[in-house]
Each structure stands twice: as structure tokens, then as C-alpha cells.
Amino acid sequence: MTPGTGVAERALRRVRCHLCGTRWTVRPGPPGRPRSEVEACPGCDAPLKLVAPLGEGVARGLVLLAAGFAAERRHFRTIGRYLAEFTRTEGDIEQLLALAAALDYGAWAGDNARRLGARDSARVRAVSRFLPRLAALAESGALAEAIAPAAARLKRRYRAERERHLAVFARRKARG
């Protein structure tokens, strides 16, 4: 227990800065409460940003959002927000775009059919009905066109942040 709080102590966690590579230890805040201060890298002051590993599920969400799937639009609103939530660097954006371009819509439909056979789900049924339109948009290149401007803006933002934080890192290294 954390003294005076009655909350179980949470384990320390080693993290690595996505910009300068500095390693440091953080202790997650209490469950269900926002952190009072944002953890930042001691090397370059970049805020701690933890994201889930990129995979096919994240790519599926991106193309659903780009095609205008209502549930994704309600939750994420914009492609830029989606990309910012699931990426940390320009390389992550490129990797996610490659995953989205490589999606197999036939396999996705088969996966949804298996899931519906095991258990009925309104969301899976809605996505299954939306898949033919999604595949047509992907084939025509419209999905890539919809995603490209937001990806380019976020890459510029990440590049500027990287330059700013690496300048801080270089000054701190020079001091000593």
C-alpha cells in the first residue's frame, strides 16, 4: 500500500524516450485518476507517450475512419486524432499506412463471419455490411487520398517536436 492513500502501490516501470533514447523509471498513477503532472523525459523534456503496438486492428480502425464509418467518426472525429493516438514518430505513421495498404478485405470478411458465428455483435455486423464499400474505396485509392493530408500534417508536427526536443537534449549533454 502507498502510505496514506490506501491504494496498492503500483510497480515502477522503465521507459525509453521515443526521441532521444534516454531510459528512466516512472510509477503509474493511481488507477482511475489522471496524473497531476505529465511525465517527461529527463534527457530532452519530451512528454511520455505510450502507445499500443501497431497491428492489423489499428490499421482496420484507420481505414474505417477514413471511409466514414459512423462509430469510428464518433469516437475519434478526425484522421489526425486517430494517427496521433496510435503513433509517436514519423516512422510509426509510415508503418501504420503500410499496414492499412496491405489489409486483406476478404480475410477481414471471413474473420467477421467467424466472429458472428461464435457470438452476435452489432458492431461486427455493421462492419461486415460496410466492408464492400471499404474494399471499393481502398481499390480506387480514395482511402489513401483521405489519409495522406492528415498524415503529412502530423509528420511535420512530429518533425518539429523532434528538432525542438533534440536541441534540448544537445544543450543538456553539452552542460554535462
C-alpha positions as CSV (number, residue, x, y, z in Angstrom):
1,M,0.0,0.0,0.0
2,T,1.1,3.5,-0.7
3,P,1.5,5.3,2.6
4,G,-1.6,7.4,3.5
5,T,-3.6,6.6,0.4
6,G,-5.0,3.1,1.0
7,V,-4.1,2.3,-2.7
8,A,-2.0,-0.6,-3.7
9,E,1.4,0.5,-4.7
10,R,2.0,0.3,-8.5
11,A,5.1,-1.2,-9.9
12,L,7.9,1.0,-11.2
13,R,8.3,0.9,-15.0
14,R,11.3,1.5,-17.1
15,V,10.5,3.5,-20.2
16,R,12.6,4.7,-23.2
17,C,12.2,8.1,-24.8
18,H,10.9,7.8,-28.3
19,L,13.1,10.8,-29.4
20,C,16.4,10.7,-27.7
21,G,16.5,7.2,-26.3
22,T,17.0,8.1,-22.7
23,R,15.8,5.5,-20.2
24,W,14.1,6.4,-17.0
25,T,11.7,5.0,-14.4
26,V,8.1,6.0,-13.9
27,R,5.5,4.9,-11.4
28,P,2.0,4.8,-12.9
29,G,-0.6,7.0,-11.0
30,P,-3.5,5.5,-9.1
31,P,-6.0,3.7,-11.3
32,G,-8.9,5.8,-12.5
33,R,-7.2,9.1,-11.6
34,P,-5.4,11.5,-14.1
35,R,-1.8,12.2,-13.3
36,S,-1.3,15.6,-11.7
37,E,1.8,16.2,-13.8
38,V,2.9,14.7,-17.1
39,E,6.0,12.5,-17.0
40,A,8.7,14.0,-19.2
41,C,12.0,12.6,-20.4
42,P,14.8,13.8,-18.2
43,G,17.1,14.0,-21.3
44,C,15.0,16.1,-23.7
45,D,11.8,17.0,-21.9
46,A,9.6,15.1,-24.4
47,P,6.4,14.1,-22.8
48,L,6.0,10.4,-22.1
49,K,3.8,8.9,-24.8
50,L,2.9,5.3,-24.5
51,V,1.1,3.7,-27.5
52,A,-0.2,0.2,-28.2
53,P,1.9,-1.8,-30.7
54,L,0.8,-1.2,-34.3
55,G,-1.0,-4.1,-35.8
56,E,-3.8,-5.0,-38.2
57,G,-6.5,-3.9,-35.7
58,V,-5.2,-0.4,-35.6
59,A,-4.9,-0.3,-39.4
60,R,-8.5,-1.5,-39.7
61,G,-9.7,1.3,-37.4
62,L,-7.8,3.8,-39.5
63,V,-9.4,2.7,-42.8
64,L,-12.9,2.5,-41.2
65,L,-12.4,6.1,-40.0
66,A,-11.1,7.3,-43.4
67,A,-14.1,5.7,-45.1
68,G,-16.5,7.4,-42.8
69,F,-17.7,4.5,-40.6
70,A,-20.0,6.2,-38.1
71,A,-18.8,4.6,-34.9
72,E,-15.1,5.5,-35.7
73,R,-16.1,9.0,-36.6
74,R,-18.0,9.5,-33.3
75,H,-15.1,8.2,-31.2
76,F,-12.1,9.7,-33.0
77,R,-13.6,12.5,-35.0
78,T,-10.6,13.0,-37.3
79,I,-7.9,11.0,-39.0
80,G,-5.3,13.3,-37.5
81,R,-6.5,12.5,-34.0
82,Y,-6.5,8.8,-34.7
83,L,-3.0,8.9,-36.1
84,A,-1.8,11.0,-33.1
85,E,-3.3,8.5,-30.6
86,F,-1.6,5.4,-32.1
87,T,1.8,6.8,-33.3
88,R,4.8,8.6,-31.8
89,T,7.1,9.1,-34.7
90,E,7.1,9.6,-38.5
91,G,8.2,6.0,-38.8
92,D,5.2,4.8,-36.8
93,I,2.9,6.8,-39.3
94,E,4.7,5.1,-42.2
95,Q,4.3,1.7,-40.6
96,L,0.6,2.2,-40.0
97,L,0.0,3.4,-43.5
98,A,1.8,0.3,-44.9
99,L,-0.4,-1.9,-42.7
100,A,-3.5,-0.1,-43.9
101,A,-2.4,-0.5,-47.5
102,A,-1.8,-4.2,-47.0
103,L,-5.2,-5.1,-45.5
104,D,-6.9,-8.2,-47.0
105,Y,-10.6,-7.3,-47.1
106,G,-11.6,-10.9,-48.0
107,A,-9.8,-12.2,-44.9
108,W,-11.4,-9.5,-42.8
109,A,-14.9,-10.5,-44.0
110,G,-14.1,-14.1,-43.2
111,D,-12.8,-13.2,-39.8
112,N,-16.0,-11.2,-39.1
113,A,-18.2,-14.2,-40.3
114,R,-16.3,-16.5,-37.8
115,R,-16.8,-14.0,-35.0
116,L,-20.5,-13.6,-35.8
117,G,-20.9,-17.4,-35.8
118,A,-19.4,-17.6,-32.4
119,R,-21.3,-14.6,-30.9
120,D,-23.6,-12.0,-32.3
121,S,-22.2,-8.4,-32.2
122,A,-23.9,-5.3,-33.6
123,R,-20.6,-3.7,-34.4
124,V,-19.2,-6.7,-36.2
125,R,-22.4,-6.9,-38.3
126,A,-22.2,-3.2,-39.1
127,V,-18.5,-3.5,-40.2
128,S,-19.4,-6.6,-42.3
129,R,-22.1,-4.6,-44.1
130,F,-19.6,-1.8,-44.6
131,L,-16.7,-3.9,-45.9
132,P,-17.7,-4.0,-49.6
133,R,-17.8,-0.2,-49.7
134,L,-14.5,-0.1,-47.8
135,A,-12.8,-2.5,-50.2
136,A,-14.0,-0.4,-53.2
137,L,-12.6,2.8,-51.7
138,A,-9.3,1.1,-51.0
139,E,-9.1,-0.3,-54.5
140,S,-9.9,3.2,-56.0
141,G,-7.2,4.9,-53.9
142,A,-9.7,7.1,-52.1
143,L,-8.7,5.8,-48.7
144,A,-5.1,6.7,-49.2
145,E,-6.1,10.1,-50.5
146,A,-8.2,10.7,-47.5
147,I,-5.5,9.7,-45.1
148,A,-2.5,11.4,-46.8
149,P,-3.1,15.1,-45.8
150,A,-3.6,14.3,-42.1
151,A,-0.5,12.0,-42.1
152,A,1.6,14.8,-43.8
153,R,0.5,17.3,-41.2
154,L,1.3,15.0,-38.3
155,K,4.6,14.1,-39.7
156,R,5.5,17.8,-39.9
157,R,4.4,18.2,-36.3
158,Y,6.5,15.2,-35.2
159,R,9.5,16.5,-37.1
160,A,9.2,20.0,-35.4
161,E,8.8,18.3,-31.9
162,R,11.8,16.1,-32.6
163,E,14.0,19.0,-33.6
164,R,12.9,21.0,-30.5
165,H,13.5,18.2,-28.0
166,L,16.7,17.1,-29.5
167,A,18.0,20.7,-29.3
168,V,17.2,20.5,-25.5
169,F,18.9,17.1,-25.3
170,A,22.1,18.5,-27.1
171,R,22.2,21.5,-24.7
172,R,21.9,19.2,-21.6
173,K,24.6,16.9,-23.0
174,A,26.9,19.8,-23.6
175,R,26.4,21.1,-20.0
176,G,27.2,17.8,-18.7
